[in-house]
Amino acid sequence: MNRVVTFVLGTMLIWCGVFVPPGKAENAVLKRQCEDKAGKAAELIRELGAAAAFEKITAPEGPFIDGNSHVFCIDSENAVLLAHKVSRFVGVNMHNYKDADNNSPYTDILDRAKNQKSGWTSYLTYGSGPDKRQTPGLKNMYFLTVPGQSIVLCCGYWEDHGSKEGAP
């Protein structure tokens, strides 16, 4: 029965001119997941306070870290990384981060966050930590400002869904 329904719906969508390529459909799901994770992290910060929330946000087995994406937190006033799944990155000034094109995507995010509650950006990067690549990939990054706090939450995914092509 499910196959019949799927076939009929698929045929109707194609007949109506609606077709979403598989890659775009997967990206739409990942995009929504990033937005949801950041939203839940913002709620947690409001409920528990920043320090207690950061512990939960960076917990390896928690809901904010998975194989596709993870939430991290930046101080919007001084660009210092407040919480990250790789603890040695905490305290790093994100204004110093350069992407594969020598741009400063986090400076751009923090500038936009002054006037926007949330948004998306993309940049080419080699990644870092366990996501380091030998060739750059396109990273799509969502940002969300936490109301009443000087915290910007970020959560992104690789356009190619984390393939570490050429990585050691």
VEXKOLMAR-871171 format. One record per residue (C-alpha): chain; x, y, z; residue in one letter. Coordinates in nm, 2 decimals. Layout:
// residues N
R  c      px      py      pz  r
R  A       X       Y       Z  A
...
This chain:
// residues 168
R  c      px      py      pz  r
R  A    0.00    0.00    0.00  M
R  A    0.28    0.24    0.09  N
R  A    0.45    0.19   -0.25  R
R  A    0.13    0.27   -0.43  V
R  A    0.08    0.59   -0.23  V
R  A    0.44    0.69   -0.29  T
R  A    0.41    0.61   -0.66  F
R  A    0.09    0.81   -0.69  V
R  A    0.22    1.11   -0.50  L
R  A    0.55    1.10   -0.69  G
R  A    0.37    1.09   -1.02  T
R  A    0.14    1.38   -0.92  M
R  A    0.44    1.59   -0.81  L
R  A    0.62    1.52   -1.14  I
R  A    0.30    1.59   -1.34  W
R  A    0.26    1.92   -1.16  C
R  A    0.62    2.02   -1.23  G
R  A    0.74    1.98   -0.88  V
R  A    1.07    1.79   -0.85  F
R  A    1.32    1.82   -0.57  V
R  A    1.66    1.65   -0.66  P
R  A    1.78    1.42   -0.38  P
R  A    2.07    1.64   -0.28  G
R  A    1.85    1.94   -0.24  K
R  A    1.60    1.75   -0.03  A
R  A    1.88    1.62    0.20  E
R  A    2.01    1.98    0.23  N
R  A    1.66    2.10    0.32  A
R  A    1.65    1.85    0.60  V
R  A    1.99    1.93    0.73  L
R  A    1.91    2.30    0.71  K
R  A    1.60    2.25    0.93  R
R  A    1.80    2.04    1.17  Q
R  A    2.06    2.31    1.22  C
R  A    1.78    2.57    1.28  E
R  A    1.61    2.34    1.53  D
R  A    1.93    2.26    1.72  K
R  A    2.03    2.63    1.74  A
R  A    1.67    2.72    1.86  G
R  A    1.68    2.45    2.13  K
R  A    2.03    2.56    2.24  A
R  A    1.90    2.92    2.27  A
R  A    1.61    2.79    2.49  E
R  A    1.85    2.60    2.70  L
R  A    2.07    2.91    2.76  I
R  A    1.76    3.11    2.87  R
R  A    1.64    2.83    3.10  E
R  A    1.97    2.72    3.26  L
R  A    2.20    3.01    3.21  G
R  A    2.50    3.01    2.97  A
R  A    2.75    2.81    3.17  A
R  A    2.52    2.52    3.25  A
R  A    2.38    2.52    2.89  A
R  A    2.73    2.52    2.74  F
R  A    2.80    2.19    2.92  E
R  A    2.49    2.03    2.76  K
R  A    2.56    2.19    2.42  I
R  A    2.91    2.04    2.41  T
R  A    2.82    1.70    2.55  A
R  A    2.95    1.44    2.29  P
R  A    2.64    1.22    2.32  E
R  A    2.39    1.51    2.36  G
R  A    2.13    1.64    2.11  P
R  A    2.35    1.93    1.98  F
R  A    2.62    1.71    1.83  I
R  A    2.58    1.45    1.56  D
R  A    2.75    1.33    1.25  G
R  A    2.60    1.60    1.03  N
R  A    2.63    1.91    1.25  S
R  A    2.70    2.06    1.59  H
R  A    2.61    2.38    1.77  V
R  A    2.88    2.62    1.89  F
R  A    2.86    2.95    2.07  C
R  A    3.04    3.28    2.00  I
R  A    3.05    3.59    2.22  D
R  A    2.90    3.86    1.99  S
R  A    3.09    4.14    2.16  E
R  A    3.45    4.01    2.14  N
R  A    3.42    3.72    1.89  A
R  A    3.56    3.47    2.14  V
R  A    3.44    3.11    2.10  L
R  A    3.25    3.03    2.42  L
R  A    3.16    2.67    2.36  A
R  A    3.26    2.41    2.10  H
R  A    3.27    2.03    2.07  K
R  A    3.65    2.06    2.04  V
R  A    3.74    2.21    2.38  S
R  A    4.08    2.35    2.27  R
R  A    3.90    2.59    2.04  F
R  A    3.72    2.76    2.33  V
R  A    3.87    3.10    2.38  G
R  A    3.98    3.14    2.01  V
R  A    3.90    3.48    1.86  N
R  A    3.68    3.40    1.56  M
R  A    3.78    3.73    1.38  H
R  A    4.11    3.55    1.31  N
R  A    3.94    3.26    1.13  Y
R  A    4.00    3.26    0.76  K
R  A    3.82    3.04    0.51  D
R  A    3.98    2.87    0.20  A
R  A    3.93    3.20    0.01  D
R  A    4.10    3.41    0.28  N
R  A    3.76    3.56    0.39  N
R  A    3.65    3.61    0.75  S
R  A    3.31    3.43    0.76  P
R  A    3.26    3.47    1.13  Y
R  A    3.33    3.84    1.12  T
R  A    3.06    3.86    0.86  D
R  A    2.82    3.65    1.08  I
R  A    2.88    3.86    1.38  L
R  A    2.83    4.18    1.18  D
R  A    2.50    4.05    1.04  R
R  A    2.39    3.93    1.39  A
R  A    2.39    4.29    1.51  K
R  A    2.09    4.36    1.29  N
R  A    1.95    4.02    1.22  Q
R  A    1.81    3.77    1.47  K
R  A    1.92    3.48    1.24  S
R  A    2.04    3.39    0.90  G
R  A    2.24    3.17    0.67  W
R  A    2.58    3.20    0.51  T
R  A    2.81    2.97    0.31  S
R  A    3.19    2.96    0.28  Y
R  A    3.46    2.74    0.15  L
R  A    3.67    2.57    0.42  T
R  A    3.91    2.29    0.50  Y
R  A    3.74    2.25    0.83  G
R  A    3.92    2.19    1.15  S
R  A    3.96    1.94    1.42  G
R  A    3.81    1.60    1.33  P
R  A    3.65    1.76    1.02  D
R  A    3.98    1.87    0.86  K
R  A    4.00    1.80    0.48  R
R  A    4.27    1.81    0.22  Q
R  A    4.05    1.99   -0.02  T
R  A    3.80    2.26    0.07  P
R  A    3.43    2.21    0.08  G
R  A    3.13    2.43    0.10  L
R  A    3.00    2.48    0.45  K
R  A    2.65    2.62    0.50  N
R  A    2.63    2.80    0.84  M
R  A    2.32    2.91    1.03  Y
R  A    2.35    3.17    1.30  F
R  A    2.10    3.27    1.57  L
R  A    2.13    3.54    1.83  T
R  A    2.02    3.46    2.18  V
R  A    1.78    3.73    2.30  P
R  A    1.91    3.93    2.59  G
R  A    2.25    3.77    2.57  Q
R  A    2.57    3.86    2.39  S
R  A    2.58    3.51    2.24  I
R  A    2.55    3.40    1.88  V
R  A    2.48    3.03    1.82  L
R  A    2.61    2.87    1.50  C
R  A    2.53    2.53    1.35  C
R  A    2.62    2.42    1.00  G
R  A    2.66    2.14    0.76  Y
R  A    2.88    2.04    0.47  W
R  A    2.71    2.08    0.13  E
R  A    2.84    1.74    0.04  D
R  A    2.72    1.61    0.38  H
R  A    3.05    1.58    0.54  G
R  A    3.24    1.38    0.28  S
R  A    3.60    1.41    0.37  K
R  A    3.72    1.34    0.02  E
R  A    4.10    1.33    0.01  G
R  A    4.12    1.36    0.39  A
R  A    4.39    1.15    0.56  P
